[in-house]
Amino acid sequence: MKLVVRRIGNSFGVIIPKPALDAWGVGEGDELELTERGIRPAARGGLSQKALDELKRSIALAVIRGFTPREIRAQILANLHRWKSRGVWVPDYDEWQRLAEREDEPALLAAMLGRDERAVRLRQSMPFVGLLSQEEVRKLHEEAAG
């Protein structure tokens, strides 16, 4: 994902796309860290990779509990269309797009909830963001942090 440096008053800044902020579980007022490797969410008690994977799975489960597969596929396709038009694309989005277009409910659920390497990889770039409220996502993050 490319970020553009823009003038903001007498300073410079970048605008981070909402899908990235949603995937990180951060919003207005939250802190980000700038390191030599990039911009990332501020450390939150140091979730292990396994705990982070489980958090993303719990977000996917909440989406599945609250929305029909048709609604989920529609959100995936709408987000992917919007992100592609803005030049925000990662290789896993191609796979998500195929899943959403095929209308194969078991395959979609396996990608969203599976514990295999493929499902874990796909959940790193969840295009079904925006279905849950920011408050619901924040609550899931707090539960994961203990």
N, C-alpha and C positions, 0 to 999 in steps of 0.2 A: 504494500500500500504506500503510495507516495503522498507526502505532505508538502504543501506549498508555504513558504515563509511569506508572511504578509505584514504590511505596516498596520499597527494598531496604536493610534495616537503617536507618541514620541518613541514607541518601542516597536519590536517585531514579535510576531507570534505565529503559531500554526493552528489550524482548525482541524480537530480530530473528528472523523466521521462518527455519527451516532452509532452505527453498527459496531464499531470498535469499542466505544464506551460501554455499550450494552453488553458486549461479550465479556468485558472486564468487570462489569457490575459496578461501574462508577457513574456519577452524574455531577451536576452542578455543585460546587463546594467541596467535592472530594479532591484528594491530592494525587498527583502523578509524580513519578521520579524520572529525571533525565540522567541517563548514564552514558558512558562511552559506547554502549551497545544499542541505545535507543531510548524511546519513551515507553514507560510501563506503569501499571498501577503501583501505588505506594505499598510497601510491604504491610501485610495485615496479619501479623502473627506467624508468617511463614508457613502457609499451607504446603504440605508435601505434594508432589506430583500426583500421587494416588488420591489424596484428599481433593485436589483440584479436579481430577477426572470425575470423582464421585459428585462434586458440586455441579459440574456440567451435566452429569446424568440426572441429578435431581431436578435441575431446571428443565431438562427435556421431559422428565416424567410429569412435572407440573403442567407443562404445555399439553401433553397427551391427555391428562386428566381433565383439562379445562376446555379442550377444543377438539372438533372432529378432524379426522384425517383430511377431509376436503378443505377445511379452514387452514390447517397447517400447510398443506401443499400450496394453497393460494398465497399465504404469507411468504413462503419460501420463494415462490416464483416472482412475487412483487418485489421482495427485497433484492433478489438476484438481478432482476431487470434494472432496478434503480441503481444498484452498485455498479453494474456493468456500464451503464450510461455515464457514470461518474468516473470511470476508469479504475474502479476498485474491484480487483478480481484476483482470486487465488486459485490454484489448480483444483482444490477440493470442491469449489463451487460448480465445476462441470459435473462432478459426480452427484452433488445435491440436485442439480437441475434435472439430470436424468431420473433420479428417484422421484422427484415431484411430478414430472411429466408422465411417467409410466403409470401412475395411479395404482401401484402395487403396495397395498397397505402393509403386508408383512415385511417387505423390504424396507419401507420407510421406518416402521417401528424398530426393526433390527438396527438400523443406522442410528436411530435416536437413543435406544436403550441398551444396545449390546455392550458386552464387556470385552469383546475381541479387539484386536489391534486396529482394524479398519474403523469400527464404530468410535473408538477412543479418538482416532485421528480426525474423523469427520466432525466430531463434537467440538474440536478445537476451533472450528469456523462454522458456528451454528447460524444458518440463514433464517431460522424461525424466530429470531429475536423480534421483539415488538408486540408479541402476543400477550406476554405477562406484563403487568404493571411494574414500574420501577420499584415500587414498595415491595411487591412480591419477590422480585429478584434480590433486593437488599436483604429481605428476611431470610432467604435461602443462603445468602452469603454469611449472614450472622450465625445461622445454625451450623454451617460448615466450620466456622471459626471457633465454635464451642462457646 
